[in-house]
Amino acid sequence: MRYYELTINTKEADSLLERVVSYLPSPPAQQQKQTSFLTLEFYTEPEKIKELEKKLKEDSLRYIILAKEPPKKTLAKPIRKIGKTAKPKVELKEIEKKLEEILEEP
């Protein structure tokens, strides 16, 4: 089965919508109404598209049918953990030396 998109003028869409849906084997996956066009996205066999185009031409409608890639499922990006900044390790001798300097000061 392939994924298609059909776009027609909205003035003609109301009367045609029910007939187009009846041509398809199952209800459309998504229906969008925009300012001046109606877009239906659906899955069907390529042979059914030829039949649909024939019926649309009989009604003298302006339309376009596009074969599309099916929508891809997107996964959420993982949240990056903010780690603590690595502090350089200090040698015990350096600590003792610092302590001696501090204790020797008057």
MDAnalysis code that builds the backbone (N, CA, C; Angstrom):
import MDAnalysis as mda
import numpy as np

u = mda.Universe.empty(318, n_residues=106, atom_resindex=np.repeat(np.arange(106), 3), trajectory=True)
u.add_TopologyAttr("name", ["N", "CA", "C"] * 106)
u.add_TopologyAttr("resid", np.arange(1, 107))
u.add_TopologyAttr("resname", ["MET", "ARG", "TYR", "TYR", "GLU", "LEU", "THR", "ILE", "ASN", "THR", "LYS", "GLU", "ALA", "ASP", "SER", "LEU", "LEU", "GLU", "ARG", "VAL", "VAL", "SER", "TYR", "LEU", "PRO", "SER", "PRO", "PRO", "ALA", "GLN", "GLN", "GLN", "LYS", "GLN", "THR", "SER", "PHE", "LEU", "THR", "LEU", "GLU", "PHE", "TYR", "THR", "GLU", "PRO", "GLU", "LYS", "ILE", "LYS", "GLU", "LEU", "GLU", "LYS", "LYS", "LEU", "LYS", "GLU", "ASP", "SER", "LEU", "ARG", "TYR", "ILE", "ILE", "LEU", "ALA", "LYS", "GLU", "PRO", "PRO", "LYS", "LYS", "THR", "LEU", "ALA", "LYS", "PRO", "ILE", "ARG", "LYS", "ILE", "GLY", "LYS", "THR", "ALA", "LYS", "PRO", "LYS", "VAL", "GLU", "LEU", "LYS", "GLU", "ILE", "GLU", "LYS", "LYS", "LEU", "GLU", "GLU", "ILE", "LEU", "GLU", "GLU", "PRO"])
u.atoms.positions = np.array([
    [0.837, -1.167, 0.000],
    [0.000, 0.000, 0.000],
    [0.889, 1.238, 0.000],
    [0.487, 2.261, -0.759],
    [1.243, 3.501, -0.823],
    [0.470, 4.599, -0.113],
    [1.171, 5.694, 0.172],
    [0.600, 6.828, 0.889],
    [0.377, 7.950, -0.118],
    [-0.814, 8.565, -0.143],
    [-1.148, 9.592, -1.122],
    [-1.728, 10.819, -0.446],
    [-1.707, 11.932, -1.215],
    [-2.339, 13.169, -0.779],
    [-3.171, 13.686, -1.939],
    [-4.416, 14.065, -1.704],
    [-5.318, 14.605, -2.718],
    [-5.681, 16.019, -2.311],
    [-5.533, 16.995, -3.226],
    [-5.865, 18.386, -2.945],
    [-6.872, 18.868, -3.979],
    [-7.984, 19.455, -3.519],
    [-9.011, 19.992, -4.414],
    [-9.505, 21.314, -3.857],
    [-10.191, 22.100, -4.686],
    [-10.755, 23.381, -4.299],
    [-11.867, 23.153, -3.278],
    [-11.943, 23.998, -2.233],
    [-12.934, 23.782, -1.169],
    [-14.364, 24.022, -1.633],
    [-14.555, 24.854, -2.652],
    [-15.913, 25.069, -3.156],
    [-16.490, 23.765, -3.703],
    [-15.629, 22.983, -4.303],
    [-16.062, 21.719, -4.880],
    [-15.964, 20.575, -3.874],
    [-15.301, 20.818, -2.767],
    [-14.970, 19.742, -1.835],
    [-16.168, 19.189, -1.079],
    [-17.071, 20.058, -0.666],
    [-18.185, 19.583, 0.160],
    [-19.004, 18.496, -0.537],
    [-19.331, 18.740, -1.800],
    [-20.133, 17.739, -2.509],
    [-19.316, 16.511, -2.883],
    [-18.016, 16.718, -3.037],
    [-17.168, 15.624, -3.501],
    [-16.594, 14.770, -2.373],
    [-16.451, 15.347, -1.198],
    [-15.772, 14.659, -0.100],
    [-16.377, 13.282, 0.191],
    [-17.672, 13.213, 0.293],
    [-18.307, 11.930, 0.596],
    [-18.056, 10.908, -0.508],
    [-18.100, 11.352, -1.760],
    [-17.862, 10.424, -2.869],
    [-16.418, 9.943, -2.893],
    [-15.455, 10.851, -2.638],
    [-14.040, 10.457, -2.645],
    [-13.778, 9.439, -1.546],
    [-14.300, 9.697, -0.361],
    [-14.101, 8.775, 0.758],
    [-14.724, 7.415, 0.439],
    [-15.850, 7.411, -0.266],
    [-16.476, 6.130, -0.602],
    [-15.659, 5.342, -1.627],
    [-14.824, 6.005, -2.432],
    [-13.969, 5.310, -3.399],
    [-12.834, 4.569, -2.705],
    [-12.461, 5.057, -1.543],
    [-11.296, 4.507, -0.848],
    [-11.697, 3.296, -0.026],
    [-10.765, 2.343, 0.148],
    [-11.099, 1.132, 0.899],
    [-11.307, 1.368, 2.385],
    [-10.700, 2.401, 2.931],
    [-10.849, 2.703, 4.351],
    [-10.893, 4.215, 4.512],
    [-11.326, 4.721, 5.679],
    [-11.379, 6.166, 5.880],
    [-9.987, 6.791, 5.766],
    [-9.909, 8.066, 5.364],
    [-8.604, 8.717, 5.233],
    [-7.885, 8.800, 6.570],
    [-6.559, 8.741, 6.514],
    [-5.751, 8.789, 7.725],
    [-5.810, 10.169, 8.351],
    [-5.890, 11.190, 7.500],
    [-5.897, 12.546, 8.039],
    [-6.620, 13.453, 7.055],
    [-7.403, 14.381, 7.556],
    [-8.113, 15.319, 6.706],
    [-7.783, 16.715, 7.201],
    [-7.372, 17.600, 6.296],
    [-7.044, 18.962, 6.682],
    [-7.823, 19.916, 5.795],
    [-8.440, 20.914, 6.372],
    [-9.045, 21.980, 5.580],
    [-8.159, 23.200, 5.739],
    [-7.830, 23.790, 4.592],
    [-7.029, 25.002, 4.608],
    [-7.867, 26.114, 3.993],
    [-7.273, 27.275, 3.780],
    [-8.047, 28.424, 3.328],
    [-8.837, 28.169, 2.062],
    [-8.232, 27.557, 1.068],
    [-8.974, 27.389, -0.174],
    [-8.894, 25.976, -0.743],
    [-8.300, 25.071, -0.027],
    [-8.185, 23.705, -0.522],
    [-8.444, 22.701, 0.583],
    [-8.823, 21.530, 0.172],
    [-9.017, 20.422, 1.105],
    [-7.957, 19.388, 0.793],
    [-7.281, 18.893, 1.806],
    [-6.234, 17.896, 1.607],
    [-6.605, 16.633, 2.371],
    [-6.595, 15.519, 1.678],
    [-6.829, 14.215, 2.294],
    [-5.547, 13.416, 2.182],
    [-5.145, 12.794, 3.251],
    [-3.981, 11.914, 3.219],
    [-4.478, 10.514, 3.555],
    [-4.098, 9.550, 2.723],
    [-4.644, 8.211, 2.896],
    [-3.704, 7.170, 2.310],
    [-3.931, 5.928, 2.704],
    [-3.205, 4.781, 2.166],
    [-4.153, 4.014, 1.248],
    [-3.654, 3.614, 0.080],
    [-4.432, 2.770, -0.821],
    [-3.512, 2.126, -1.850],
    [-4.058, 1.207, -2.599],
    [-3.291, 0.531, -3.645],
    [-3.195, 1.441, -4.869],
    [-2.064, 1.405, -5.607],
    [-1.903, 2.253, -6.796],
    [-3.012, 2.061, -7.840],
    [-3.566, 0.873, -7.952],
    [-4.640, 0.631, -8.916],
    [-5.884, 1.466, -8.583],
    [-6.136, 1.672, -7.312],
    [-7.302, 2.450, -6.883],
    [-7.155, 3.924, -7.266],
    [-5.914, 4.413, -7.346],
    [-5.678, 5.813, -7.703],
    [-6.133, 6.069, -9.139],
    [-5.842, 5.148, -10.037],
    [-6.276, 5.308, -11.434],
    [-7.796, 5.399, -11.512],
    [-8.472, 4.573, -10.754],
    [-9.937, 4.588, -10.715],
    [-10.449, 5.910, -10.140],
    [-9.808, 6.389, -9.081],
    [-10.193, 7.657, -8.458],
    [-9.987, 8.816, -9.427],
    [-8.854, 8.846, -10.126],
    [-8.587, 9.916, -11.090],
    [-9.637, 9.925, -12.203],
    [-10.025, 8.777, -12.650],
    [-11.042, 8.674, -13.704],
    [-12.352, 9.306, -13.235],
    [-12.757, 9.017, -12.004],
    [-14.005, 9.559, -11.465],
    [-13.901, 11.063, -11.222],
    [-12.725, 11.545, -10.809],
    [-12.545, 12.983, -10.601],
    [-12.588, 13.727, -11.936],
    [-12.024, 13.146, -12.974],
    [-12.046, 13.773, -14.301],
    [-13.471, 13.855, -14.838],
    [-14.291, 12.876, -14.539],
    [-15.696, 12.893, -14.969],
    [-16.423, 14.111, -14.410],
    [-16.035, 14.561, -13.214],
    [-16.674, 15.710, -12.569],
    [-16.028, 17.034, -12.961],
    [-15.042, 17.027, -13.855],
    [-14.335, 18.234, -14.322],
    [-13.780, 19.050, -13.158],
    [-13.132, 18.393, -12.238],
    [-12.561, 19.077, -11.079],
    [-11.081, 19.341, -11.284],
    [-10.624, 20.414, -10.662],
    [-9.186, 20.651, -10.607],
    [-8.679, 19.967, -9.352],
    [-7.708, 19.107, -9.509],
    [-7.201, 18.342, -8.374],
    [-5.752, 17.964, -8.640],
    [-5.099, 17.496, -7.610],
    [-3.755, 16.944, -7.739],
    [-3.652, 15.785, -6.757],
    [-3.091, 14.685, -7.218],
    [-2.857, 13.529, -6.349],
    [-1.360, 13.282, -6.328],
    [-0.787, 13.258, -5.155],
    [0.651, 13.057, -4.984],
    [0.920, 11.762, -4.241],
    [1.909, 11.015, -4.707],
    [2.394, 9.863, -3.936],
    [3.397, 10.422, -2.939],
    [3.241, 10.102, -1.687],
    [4.092, 10.664, -0.634],
    [4.751, 9.562, 0.170],
    [5.783, 9.962, 0.904],
    [6.407, 9.059, 1.868],
    [5.517, 9.044, 3.109],
    [5.280, 7.889, 3.701],
    [4.477, 7.847, 4.928],
    [5.144, 8.676, 6.027],
    [4.351, 9.297, 6.889],
    [4.943, 10.071, 7.977],
    [5.791, 9.173, 8.869],
    [6.927, 9.691, 9.274],
    [7.832, 8.910, 10.119],
    [7.538, 9.197, 11.583],
    [7.637, 8.171, 12.375],
    [7.483, 8.351, 13.815],
    [8.791, 8.918, 14.332],
    [8.690, 9.985, 15.084],
    [9.894, 10.593, 15.624],
    [9.998, 10.274, 17.106],
    [11.186, 10.020, 17.524],
    [11.441, 9.747, 18.931],
    [11.943, 11.018, 19.593],
    [11.601, 11.175, 20.834],
    [12.083, 12.329, 21.573],
    [13.591, 12.223, 21.748],
    [14.242, 13.375, 21.627],
    [15.687, 13.375, 21.814],
    [15.999, 13.155, 23.294],
    [17.013, 12.348, 23.585],
    [17.355, 12.122, 24.988],
    [17.874, 13.409, 25.627],
    [17.539, 13.573, 26.879],
    [17.994, 14.749, 27.614],
    [19.442, 14.539, 28.009],
    [20.254, 15.515, 27.664],
    [21.672, 15.422, 27.979],
    [21.880, 15.803, 29.444],
    [22.541, 14.934, 30.172],
    [22.820, 15.201, 31.578],
    [24.012, 16.144, 31.667],
    [23.862, 17.123, 32.527],
    [24.953, 18.061, 32.744],
    [25.779, 17.527, 33.902],
    [26.985, 17.156, 33.606],
    [27.863, 16.589, 34.623],
    [28.640, 17.678, 35.340],
    [29.154, 17.339, 36.484],
    [29.988, 18.279, 37.219],
    [31.317, 18.406, 36.505],
    [31.867, 19.603, 36.585],
    [33.167, 19.794, 35.951],
    [34.216, 19.053, 36.763],
    [35.074, 18.403, 36.080],
    [36.119, 17.612, 36.750],
    [37.186, 18.550, 37.310],
    [37.419, 18.420, 38.599],
    [38.467, 19.219, 39.237],
    [39.734, 18.382, 39.257],
    [40.850, 19.033, 39.015],
    [42.102, 18.272, 39.039],
    [42.382, 17.756, 40.458],
    [42.894, 16.542, 40.536],
    [43.218, 15.960, 41.840],
    [44.473, 16.632, 42.388],
    [44.428, 16.845, 43.681],
    [45.555, 17.494, 44.356],
    [46.296, 16.437, 45.161],
    [47.601, 16.465, 45.054],
    [48.438, 15.519, 45.795],
    [48.449, 15.886, 47.273],
    [48.599, 14.880, 48.111],
    [48.642, 15.072, 49.557],
    [49.817, 15.959, 49.951],
    [50.931, 15.820, 49.246],
    [52.112, 16.636, 49.549],
    [51.829, 18.115, 49.322],
    [51.058, 18.419, 48.275],
    [50.733, 19.816, 47.997],
    [49.844, 20.392, 49.097],
    [48.940, 19.584, 49.605],
    [48.054, 20.033, 50.684],
    [48.861, 20.307, 51.947],
    [49.759, 19.397, 52.272],
    [50.595, 19.585, 53.460],
    [51.446, 20.839, 53.315],
    [51.986, 21.076, 52.124],
    [52.825, 22.249, 51.880],
    [52.010, 23.528, 52.074],
    [50.787, 23.559, 51.568],
    [49.922, 24.719, 51.728],
    [49.593, 24.962, 53.198],
    [49.319, 23.868, 53.920],
    [49.021, 24.002, 55.348],
    [50.205, 24.592, 56.109],
    [51.411, 24.139, 55.790],
    [52.608, 24.666, 56.448],
    [52.769, 26.145, 56.163],
    [52.514, 26.558, 54.912],
    [52.624, 27.977, 54.562],
    [51.629, 28.806, 55.360],
    [50.409, 28.295, 55.495],
    [49.368, 29.019, 56.225],
    [49.713, 29.103, 57.708],
    [50.197, 27.999, 58.269],
    [50.510, 27.974, 59.696],
    [51.749, 28.790, 60.028],
    [52.695, 28.948, 59.110],
    [53.921, 29.702, 59.363],
    [53.693, 31.195, 59.295],
    [52.643, 31.649, 58.663],
    [52.400, 33.086, 58.542],
    [52.063, 33.660, 59.914],
    [52.625, 34.850, 60.240],
    [52.351, 35.448, 61.556],
    [51.014, 36.118, 61.669],
])
